[in-house]
Amino acid sequence: GVNPSLSPANTEVLQEMRTGECHFINGTDRVRAVQRHIYNRRQYVHFDSDVGHYVGDTPYGAIQARYWNSDPQWMEYVRSAVDTVCRPNYEGFSPFSVNRRVPPSPFHLQSQSIPSPSQ
């Protein structure tokens, strides 16, 4: 038989997610790295390079933030993301984002009859 604790009625879908973002202001003159930790669609802790340390957004996140902030090697690694991740990636992404100077043209639909679902 099937273990009753694994039946669909007793299971939930839980999601743990981490995102990393690089924000560029005036090219690479000012770069900001943001890391977000999310559990079930709720951010519980984040790191912002402008702040320089983790900040807890929930009681559990505050515990995680204290733990990570207490590790000097880890914090040096996380703070270096601006120079090791963001700045090098700017060169690769700028042709697709920054250098687009031509505004997008409006999309025009051609006049034609669209058959109804019953036809």
N, C-alpha and C positions, 0 to 999 in steps of 0.2 A: 503494500500500500504506500500511499503518498504521505509524507510527514505532514500532519495537520498545520504545523506552524508555517509551512511554506505555501499554503493554499492562498489563492488570490484575495480572499477576504482578510487575511492576516498580514499582507505585505503592503508596503508603501514604496513609492518611487521617491528616492531621495537624491538630490543633486548637489554636488560639491563643485565649485567652479572658481578659477582664479583668472583674472584678466590683467593684462599689462598694457598700459597706454603711454604714448609719447606725445606731448603737446609742444608744438614749435611756435614761437612768437618771433616774428621778424627773422625768418630763416633759422639759423642755429645760434643767433645772439642770445636767446633765452629759451632754454629747453627744460621741460618739466616731465618727470616720470611719475606715473601713478600706478599702483598695484592694488587691485581689489580682490578680496576673498568673500565669496558669496556661498551661502548654504540655503537651499530651498528658496531661491529668489530674494533673499535678504542679505544685504552686505553686513558682515559682522566685524570686519577689521579692514583697514586700508593703510597703505603707505603713500605718502606724497613727498617727493624730493624737496619741495619748497618748505615743508615742515621738518623733514629730516628724520622722522621716526614713525613707527606704527601707531595708529590711533584706533582704539576699540570703539565700535559702533553699537555693540551689545555687551551685556555682562560677560558672556563667553569670549567675545572679541577683546575685551579689556584684559582678560587673563592671557590670551595669545599675544597681545601687544606687549605686555610686560615681559613675557618670556623671550620673544624675539628681540626686543629692545635691550635686553640684558646681555646679549651675546655680541661683543664688539666685532668679532670677525664677520659674523653674519651681517651686521649693520653696515660694515665697510663694503661688503659685497653688494648689498641692496642699494646703497647710496651711489655706487659706481655705475649703476644702470644707465644713467644719463650719458656717460661717456662711452660705455662699452656696448650699449644696445641702441639707444636713441640716435645719437649723433651719426654713427656709421650707417644706420638704416635710412637716414634723411637723404643721402645721396641716391639711394636706389628708388625711393618713393617720390622724390621731388618732381621728376619728369611727368608723373601721372597726376600730381595734385597741384603743386605750386606753379609749375610752368604752363598751366592751362589758362591762357589769357583770352581766348576767343569765347565769348558767352555762348551757351548752347542755343541752337536755333529752335524755334517753336515747332512742335510736332503737328503736322496737318493730316487729318484723315481725308482720304479721297471719298467723294460722294458716291456711294454705291449702296444698293439695297442689300440688306442683310436678311437672309431667309429666316423665317420664324421656325421654331423647333418643330412645329407640326408639318412643315413642308418637306 
